């Protein structure tokens, strides 16, 4: 990483109190000139009763002892981060919660002391002015002693918490009562902050915030994207500050759709789609596919804002991001969730991608739908694509012990073809990659022998075998039931069962059986998926397998009933050849260019 453009960067740290006579040791936060604005990209005010009361107790305990003796001890309450001032207006980067609560506290004390202090030193732009309206409403309601309760208003709730706490301070046994004037002066003079003033772009300012922020809420990837997208749109695209509300609207839209559809789809899921789309659109270096959405867009914004350069990005290209593309991806993501798979094969294809060594490429399903949803026979083409994609994931997960670069490169090429809306190229790439393994002896060996050596391979092959033995009934409930039994391991635990027990109930015969059976004992002919509850009843008792296999909801298991008790090596070899042939035909017989 290298710096491409020298930008202003300066951090100034000073000690401040709230308001006191001028001193060379510190400055005043409230000097009658400075104004503090919570910027539009901040989260809403959120302190609860516990937060507020802790601050108030700290203030009280630094002012007087439990016996009422005035001590006026200095109180340090942490750091605040401000942006570079513009006409004496400072953006509050960190410290909104404390500063807002002090603002509310001063309203309470000024009312008690019958003062009419200037309140223009603090304002908020959060939620397009809605927070400011709520703050104004709460203060006016309180100052006017309005009995109308605003339970929905966080400022109103907290100003009343403050009022009750401050009012209770007067309920002491002192002859002179509680000195509110002295208490206010104590807060002005003996409460100290370290103010970190950052003269830098928004991205660098937020980076500094993440470095020094130890008590506030951490910014996650979605928060950072929102802020940096706002900076990019206002700085590069010359949008006005209201664009932040447009960004926020997308987040709210996503949240509402997730709730309505009862799906846990977050902003990072959408940003992953946008990452793949953006890489393909601008032909960005393929190494960027392996980055998280947070890391990728962090680099993307560095490039767009000319802060840094990163590998895989071409400084001469005019990259662009826009909200319309994100909005369209949100729509497609939820539309895709509503598509009903027409067959057990398609349902299984979805799951096999997730079970494979290439599960990260599930998003290509959504991107294919997104780019081809308006073409003729769009759903059928989606299903054809899904099956081919799944076959690639299955074949190469079976043949190789780990994910290989050849398939990663293929997926990047497929993504690019999808983005270019080249339907024929998408199918050509997948079909060629599948047919390339049609003569692979290694793949044949992987299917035939010693499946227990690799858990991923064993799980895939045995489940493919089970799916191919199920009749694809048109009844949706039946399809969903079988898919759930095979793939939802938490709800329906499955084991890979040895038809001829690997550890025979007769301990004496175990060594002899293993020697006689050889590799056939752990081959596909002797392995079958089986519900765990049935397997636990069987244990290693060969003579009860027939009766228990009848109870299975899986066709491949029920077919074995009547033969399993006397299962022989010859039975296993014949079954292995049959099941391997089914899988081979599934992979290659029906694979052709679409």
N, C-alpha and C positions, 0 to 999 in steps of 0.2 A: 504494500500500500504506500502511495506517495502523495504528497500534497500537490494539488494542481493549481490552486488559486489561493493566494494569501488573503485571508479575511481577518477582520478585526477580531481580536480575542484578548480580553482583559478581565481579570477577576479582582474585585476590590472587596476586602473584608474589614469591617469596622464594628466597634461596639456602639450600641445605641441604647438609650433609655426611651421611654415614651414621651415625656415632656418635662424638662427641667431647665434651670438656668444654664446658660452656655458654659461649656467646659472643654478644655483641651483634650480630655481623656475620652470623651464620647460625644455623639451627636444626638439630636432629638428626632424621633420618628414623627412626632406631631409638632411641626414647627410653624404651622399656619400656612405653609407654602406647598409642601409635598402632598400629593394625592396618590392614593393607592387603588389600583384597579385589578380585580380578579379577571383574567382574560377569558375569552370565549371558549378556549380549548380545555379549561379546567373542569373537573368534576363538580357537581353541586355540593353545597355546604352539607355536612353529614354528621357533625358531632352529636352524640347522644348525651343523656343525662349523666352517665358515668364520666365521660370526658369533661363535660362542663364543670361538674362538681369537684373533680380533681384539681382543675385549674383554680377554682374559687378557694378551695381548702389550702392550696399552696400559697395563695395571696394572703389569706387570713393568717396563716401560721407564720408568715414572714413579717406580718404587721404587729401581731401581739401574741403573748403567751396564752395558754388556756385559762390563766388567772386574770387575763385582761391587761397585763402589763405591756405597754407599747415598747416594741423593740426595733422596729424599722430595719429589719435585716435585708440585705440585698438578695434578690431572687433572680437567678438566671434561668430562662425558660427556653433555651435552645437557639437554633439558627433559623433565619428566614432568608429566602432567596428572592431577589428582585431583578428584573430586567433593566436594561439601560434606560435611563429616564428620557422622556420626550416631553418637553415643555413642563417639567416638574411632575409628570405623570409616570408612575412606576407600575409595571406589571408585576403582580404577585405570583411568582413561580412556585414557591413553597412557603407555607405559613398561612394559607387562607383560613384554615380552621381556627387557629389561635387569634388571628387578627380580627376575624368576623366576631368571635366571641368577646373580645375586648370592646369592639364597637357596641355590641349589645349591652355589655356591662356598663359602659359609660352612659347609655340611655337611661339605665335604671338609677345610677347614682345621681345623674343630673336631674332626674325627676324628683328624687328624694330631697336634693339640695335646692330645688326650684331654680335650676340654671337653664339657660337657653344656649347651649353650646353649638358651635358649627359642626354639622355632620357631613359636609361635602368632601371630607378627606378620604372617604371610603365608598367604593361602588363595585358592582359586579356585572359582568357581561355574560355570565354563564347562562346557557339555555336561551340564547337570543333575547335576553332582557327579562325572562320570566323570573329568574332568581332576584333581580333588582325589584321587580314588582312585589314579590313575596316579602322581601325585606322591608320595603316601604310600608306595605300593608301591616306587617307585624309591629313595626315601630309606632305607626300612627294609632293602631288599635290599643297598644299599651299606653302610650302617652295620653291618649284621650280617655283612658279608663273604660274603653268600650267593653261591654260584657259579651259581645259576640265572639264565640270561641272558634279558633282556626286550627282545628286539630291536624289538618293536612299540612300545616305550615311549620317547617322545622325551625325557622327563626322565631316564630311566635311561641312555640313550645319551649325553646331554650331561654327566651327573654323572661318567661314566667318562672322557669327553674331558677334563673339568676335572681329574680325579684324575691322569691321565697327564701333563698339562701341569705341574701343581703338583709332582708327584713328581719330574719331570725337573729342576726347579729345584734340587733337592738334589744333583744329580749335577754339582756344580761343583768347581773345584780349590781352593777356599778351605779353609784349615785349620779354620776354625770352622764350615764348612758353611753352608747357607742358613738364615737366621733367619726361620722361619715366623711367630713371634710378632710380630716387628717388621713383617713384611709385612702381617699382618692389621691391625695398628694403623695402618699406612699407609693401607690401604683404608678403614678406619673414619674416619680423620682428614683425608685429603687428596684424597678423591674427592668432587667437588661436582656437584650438580644445581641447576637452577632449577626449583622446583616451582610450577606454575600451578594454583592452587586455584579452581575455578569454582563459584560459588553461583548455579545457574540450573537450569531444567528440562532434561531429557535432550536435547531437540531443540537448545536453545541450546548445551548443553555439547558436543554432537557438531559443531555449527557451528564452535565455537571450536577443537575438535580439528582439523577440516579446514583451518582457517586457519593454525595453528601447526605442523601436522604436515608435516615436510619429509623425514624419513628413514624413517618407517614405511610400512605399506601403505595406499594410498588406499582410501577407502570408495567403492564404486561405487553406482549407483542401487539395486541389489538389497540391498546391505548397509544402506543408509539406510532403505529401506522396512522391512526387518526390525526395525531398532532403533526407528523411529518407530511402527510398528504395536505393538510391545511397550509403548512408553510410553503409547500411546492405550488399549490394552486394560487396562493396569494402573491408569492414572489415571482414565479415563472409565468403563470398564466394570467396574472393581473386580476384575479377574482377579488371581490370585496370580502370583508370579514364574515358576511352572512353565509359564505360557502361552508363554514364550519357546521352550520345547522343542516346543510344538505348532507354532509358526511355523517353527522349524528343521526339523521333520518334513516340512512341506510342501515346503521347499526340497530336502530329501533325496529325497522322493518324486519330485519333478520331475526331479532328476538321474538317479535310477534308471530312470525311464520313458524319458528321453532315451537313456540307454545301451541299454536293452532294445530300444527301437524303432529305434535307430541314427538318431536325429533330433537336430539341434542346436536344441533348443527351450529357451530360457533363461527366467529369471524375468521379464525385461523383456517377453518375448513374452506371458506370462500377464498381467502388469500392464497391458499395452496393452489386452487384452480387458477387464480389470476396469475400466480407465479408461472405456472406451466404455459398459460396462454401468452404471457408477456415474453418469456424466453423464446417461444416459437415465433411469435410475431416479429421480433427484432433480431432474431438469429443470435441471441446472446450465448456465450460460451456454455457448453453442456455441463461443465463442472458445477454450474449454479443450480442444476436440478437437485443436487444432493444437499443443498442448504435448506434450513428451515425457512418458512415464509418470513419470519421476523428478520433473520439474517439477510435473506435475499433482498427484501425491500429496504432494509437499512442501507445496503450497498447501492441499491437503485437510487435512493434519494440522495446519497452522497454524490453520485454521478450527476443527477439532475440539477442539484444545487451547487455543483462545481466545488464540492468540499474535498473529495478524495477521488482517486482512481482505483479500480479494482480489476483483477484478472477476469477476462471473458467479456468485458464491456469495451466497446469501441468509442473513444471520446469524440470521434468525428460524426457519429450518428446522432440523429435527433430523436431521442427516446421521448415518449409521452405516456402519461397515465391519465385516466379520466374516470369519473364516477359512473358514467353511463355503462361502461363495460362491467364494472363491479355489480351494478344493479341488475344487469342482464344475467350475470352468472348466478346471482341469488335466485332469480326467477327460475332459471333452468335447473338449479340444484333441487328445488322443491318440486318442480314438475317431474323430474326424474324419479323422485320418491313415489310418485303416484302411479307410475307405469306398472301394470300388472304383467308379470311374466307368463307367457302362454303355455309353457311346458316345464316338466321336471328338469329336462336338460338345461334350460335357460336358468332356472332357479339354482341348479347345482353349479352352473358356470360362474354365477356371481360368487358363490361361496368358495369355489376352488381357487379363484384369484386370491381371496383373503387367506386361504390355507397354504398358498404357494410361497416360494422364496421371493416373489415379486409383488407382494401385496400392496406396496406403495403405489402401484400403477392402477389401482382401482379408479382413480380419478379420470383416467382416460375414458371410462364409460360415460361419465357425466359430460366431459368435453366433446365426445362424439355426438351425444344427444344435442348438446348446446349448438353445435355447428351444422347439424343435419336435420334438426327437428322440423324444418319447413319443406323438406324435399318429399317427393312422392314415396309412399310406403316407408315412411321414416322409422316407424316402430319395428317393422320387420328387418330393416337394415341394421337397426340398433341391436336386435337379437342376434343376427348373423355375426355382427362385429364382436359382440360379447362372447359368443361361443368360440370364435377363432382366437380372441385374446386369451381366453381361459385355457384353451388347448396349448398355446405357446407356454403359458405359465406352468401348466401341469407337466408337459413333456420335459422342459428344461429343468424343472425342479426334481423330476424323477431321475433324469440321466446324470445330473451333476450334484455333488454334495453341498454346494453353496451357490449363491447367485453369481452369475458370470457377466463380464463386461459386454459380451456380445449381445446379450438380451437387454441390458441397460441401453446400449446404443440403438438397438431396434426400437425400443419404446420412445426414445427421443425422436427418432425419425417418424414414427407413427404419429406422435404428438404434432410434429411439424406439418405432416400431411393433413391431419385433422384441421389444424388452424388454417391451412391453405384451401380447405374444403375440397381436397382431392380424394374423393370417395374411392375411385379405382386404385389409387396408389396405396391407400390404407389397407385394402383387402389384399392387394398384391404383396405387400411387405409381410403381412402375417402369414399368408398362405405359403409363400416361399420358405419362410422360416420353419413352418411346420413340416413341409414336405422334404426339407433338407435332412430330417431325421428318419425318413421312411426306411432307409437301409442301414440304420445304425445298429450294429451288433451290441454295442454297449447298452443302448436303451433296451434291447431285447433281454440282455442279461440282467439288467436292473429289475425288469418286470418279473423275471422267472425265479431268481435265486436270492435267498437270505435277506428277506425284507426287514428283519428285525435289527439289522446292522445300522439302520438310519431311521430315526423316528419320523421325520418329515416324509420320507419316501413311503414308509409303511402306512402312515395315515392317509396319504393321498391315494395310493394304489388300492387299498382295501375299500375306501369310500367310492372311488370310481367304479370298482367292481360291483359294489352294492347298488349304486345308481343304475347301472346297466342291467341289473336283474329285476328292477322295478318296472311294472307296467305303467306307462304314462297316461293315467286316467284323465279324462277331461275335467273331472271334478276338482275345483281349486282347493277345497278343504283337504282332499287326499294328498295333493301335491305338497301343500304347505306342511301337512302332518309328517310326511316322509322326510322332507327337507329338514324339518325341525329335529327329528330323531337323529339324523345323520350329522348335522352341523352345529346345533346349539348344545355345546358340551356341558354348559352349566345347568341348563334345565333338564337335559337328557344325557347323562354320562354314558359313554360307550367305552368298551374295551376292544382290543384286537385279540380275539380268542383263538387259541390253538385247538383245532377240531380234535386232533390226536394230542392229548395233553403233553405239554413240554416236560412237565414234572409229573409223571404217572403216580397214581395213588399208591401203587406198589413200589416202595422205595428201592427194593432189590432190582426191579426191572428197568429203572430209569436209565442206567448206563447202557444197557443192551438196546433199548428202544432208540436212543440217540445215535448209537453206532449203526444200527440197521437202517434208520431213516435218513441219516446224513443231512444234506442240505434241504431235502424235501420237507423236513420237520418245520423249517422256518420259511418255506416257500408259500407263494400265493395259494396253492392248492390246499394248504393246511391252515390257512388263516381266514378269519371272517370277522366282520364287525358284529358285536353283540351287546345288547343292553347290559349295563353293569349289574343291575339288580338280578338278572338271570344268571350272569356269570358267577355272582357271589353265591347263588344257590347250588350251582354245579360244583364249584371248587375244582378238584382234580378227579372227580368221579366219572369215569368214562361211561359207566353203565346207566347214567341218568340223563345223558345229553339229548337223546331222542325226545323224551317227554318234555324237557325244558325248552328245547328249540321250538317246539310247537307254540309256545307262548309268545314268541317274538313277533313284533309288528313289522319286521323287515323280511321281504320275500326271500332274499338270499340265505337267510338263516332257516326259514321254514322249509326250504327246499332240501335241506340236509337232514331234516327229521325223518327217522326210519332207517338212516344209514350211519349216523354219527356214532352210535354205540360200538359198532364193529368197523370203524373207519380204518382203512389200510393204506399203506404207502402207495399201492397201485391206484386206489381211489383218489388220493391226493395228487398224484402225477397227472392223472387224466383230467381232474378238475383244474389244475394249474394250466394245462395246455388250453383248455376251453376258455378260462377266464382271461388268459393273456391274449388269446385270439380276439375276444370281444373288445378288449381295451385297444388292441392294435387297430382293429377295424374302426372303432370309434374315433381314434386319432387321425387315421389316414384315408379310409375308404370314402368318407363324405366330405373331404377337404378339397375344395376347388375354388378357383377364382370366382368372386361374386360379380 
